[in-house]
Amino acid sequence: MLPKSDLCKTCETKKIDIQYIIQHEKKLELTEDYLIHLKRAQQERDYYNSNITNAIEDGKNNPNSSGSQHYLNGEGFQYYDFKKYFQKFKKLPNIQSTRSLSLKRQEELYNEIAPYVDLPFRDITCLKPQSN
């Protein structure tokens, strides 16, 4: 197995081209291109690394913390219990009266939708028409 290199494919191909070219002038030209490419790659790497360090520093200095979860005595995450919160509210009465679909409308919907539902799920997703 070959050792890993942190050179990109462009670097590798330019490096190989420089090794196998016989003409001195062409070799100098390719070497200059290779060095320019390496300089750009180093600038990109430096920019990337500085962004990472800036992001880490911003994360350390960020005063905002999540309110829904927090550590309690170092015992892992404790989540806010929304069930208890919503139990305080009174249940609203059902003010909307619903009526069932007519048998004719149920059959229309079944014939429209059923062909698009996979067979194993057809009985669950698309119920057959029933008279009430």
TILO-993760 format. One record per residue (C-alpha): residue in one letter; x, y, z; residue number from 1. Coordinates in nm, 3 decimals, decimal comma. Layout:
N
REC res       X       Y       Z   n
REC   a       X       Y       Z NUM
...
//
This chain:
132
REC res       X       Y       Z   n
REC   m   0,000   0,000   0,000   1
REC   l   0,128   0,343  -0,092   2
REC   p   0,174   0,604   0,179   3
REC   k  -0,087   0,878   0,183   4
REC   s   0,000   1,213   0,034   5
REC   d  -0,175   1,542   0,099   6
REC   l  -0,114   1,652  -0,260   7
REC   c  -0,415   1,692  -0,488   8
REC   k  -0,448   1,517  -0,825   9
REC   t  -0,329   1,831  -1,006  10
REC   c  -0,015   1,841  -0,792  11
REC   e   0,050   1,472  -0,852  12
REC   t   0,010   1,499  -1,230  13
REC   k   0,229   1,811  -1,251  14
REC   k   0,494   1,641  -1,039  15
REC   i   0,496   1,336  -1,265  16
REC   d   0,503   1,554  -1,578  17
REC   i   0,808   1,739  -1,445  18
REC   q   0,988   1,409  -1,377  19
REC   y   0,938   1,269  -1,726  20
REC   i   1,000   1,580  -1,943  21
REC   i   1,341   1,593  -2,109  22
REC   q   1,342   1,949  -2,247  23
REC   h   1,494   2,188  -1,996  24
REC   e   1,281   2,493  -2,090  25
REC   k   0,958   2,297  -2,077  26
REC   k   1,064   2,151  -1,741  27
REC   l   1,126   2,503  -1,600  28
REC   e   0,786   2,620  -1,726  29
REC   l   0,606   2,325  -1,567  30
REC   t   0,801   2,374  -1,244  31
REC   e   0,688   2,738  -1,226  32
REC   d   0,325   2,631  -1,284  33
REC   y   0,366   2,365  -1,015  34
REC   l   0,506   2,615  -0,764  35
REC   i   0,225   2,864  -0,838  36
REC   h  -0,030   2,587  -0,786  37
REC   l   0,136   2,486  -0,456  38
REC   k   0,132   2,849  -0,338  39
REC   r  -0,242   2,878  -0,415  40
REC   a  -0,310   2,548  -0,239  41
REC   q  -0,117   2,668   0,067  42
REC   q  -0,316   2,994   0,071  43
REC   e  -0,640   2,796   0,052  44
REC   r  -0,525   2,565   0,333  45
REC   d  -0,429   2,865   0,551  46
REC   y  -0,766   3,030   0,484  47
REC   y  -0,948   2,707   0,573  48
REC   n  -0,749   2,659   0,895  49
REC   s  -0,801   3,022   1,002  50
REC   n  -1,176   2,984   0,946  51
REC   i  -1,179   2,674   1,165  52
REC   t  -0,995   2,851   1,448  53
REC   n  -1,228   3,152   1,415  54
REC   a  -1,534   2,925   1,435  55
REC   i  -1,396   2,754   1,747  56
REC   e  -1,327   3,090   1,912  57
REC   d  -1,675   3,216   1,821  58
REC   g  -1,826   2,903   1,973  59
REC   k  -1,635   2,957   2,297  60
REC   n  -1,731   3,324   2,318  61
REC   n  -2,099   3,273   2,227  62
REC   p  -2,313   3,371   2,528  63
REC   n  -2,627   3,209   2,385  64
REC   s  -2,697   2,860   2,503  65
REC   s  -2,987   2,635   2,424  66
REC   g  -3,277   2,679   2,667  67
REC   s  -3,449   2,347   2,601  68
REC   q  -3,164   2,127   2,718  69
REC   h  -2,899   2,173   2,982  70
REC   y  -2,664   1,976   3,201  71
REC   l  -2,785   1,917   3,553  72
REC   n  -2,496   1,840   3,791  73
REC   g  -2,306   1,680   3,504  74
REC   e  -2,558   1,397   3,471  75
REC   g  -2,616   1,426   3,098  76
REC   f  -2,885   1,612   2,912  77
REC   q  -3,210   1,700   3,085  78
REC   y  -3,489   1,784   2,844  79
REC   y  -3,782   2,016   2,906  80
REC   d  -4,100   1,820   2,967  81
REC   f  -4,363   1,967   2,737  82
REC   k  -4,633   1,721   2,853  83
REC   k  -4,655   1,885   3,194  84
REC   y  -4,656   2,228   3,035  85
REC   f  -4,946   2,150   2,801  86
REC   q  -5,151   1,976   3,073  87
REC   k  -5,205   2,319   3,229  88
REC   f  -5,423   2,420   2,936  89
REC   k  -5,790   2,332   2,921  90
REC   k  -5,899   2,109   2,640  91
REC   l  -6,103   2,296   2,381  92
REC   p  -6,447   2,161   2,300  93
REC   n  -6,499   2,013   1,957  94
REC   i  -6,706   2,286   1,794  95
REC   q  -6,679   2,160   1,440  96
REC   s  -6,941   1,905   1,349  97
REC   t  -6,825   1,654   1,094  98
REC   r  -7,037   1,428   0,885  99
REC   s  -6,927   1,116   0,708 100
REC   l  -6,886   1,101   0,333 101
REC   s  -7,162   0,952   0,126 102
REC   l  -7,108   0,603  -0,010 103
REC   k  -7,090   0,742  -0,364 104
REC   r  -6,814   0,991  -0,268 105
REC   q  -6,622   0,720  -0,080 106
REC   e  -6,630   0,500  -0,392 107
REC   e  -6,512   0,790  -0,612 108
REC   l  -6,219   0,863  -0,383 109
REC   y  -6,130   0,495  -0,351 110
REC   n  -6,127   0,449  -0,729 111
REC   e  -5,915   0,764  -0,771 112
REC   i  -5,657   0,697  -0,501 113
REC   a  -5,630   0,317  -0,474 114
REC   p  -5,434   0,261  -0,800 115
REC   y  -5,152   0,481  -0,671 116
REC   v  -5,105   0,300  -0,338 117
REC   d  -4,879  -0,007  -0,311 118
REC   l  -5,066  -0,332  -0,255 119
REC   p  -4,934  -0,414   0,096 120
REC   f  -5,045  -0,071   0,221 121
REC   r  -5,370  -0,032   0,030 122
REC   d  -5,591  -0,165   0,311 123
REC   i  -5,429   0,073   0,562 124
REC   t  -5,398   0,388   0,354 125
REC   c  -5,699   0,365   0,128 126
REC   l  -5,996   0,206   0,301 127
REC   k  -6,272   0,042   0,101 128
REC   p  -6,605   0,230   0,098 129
REC   q  -6,838   0,152   0,388 130
REC   s  -7,193   0,260   0,445 131
REC   n  -7,250   0,417   0,787 132
//
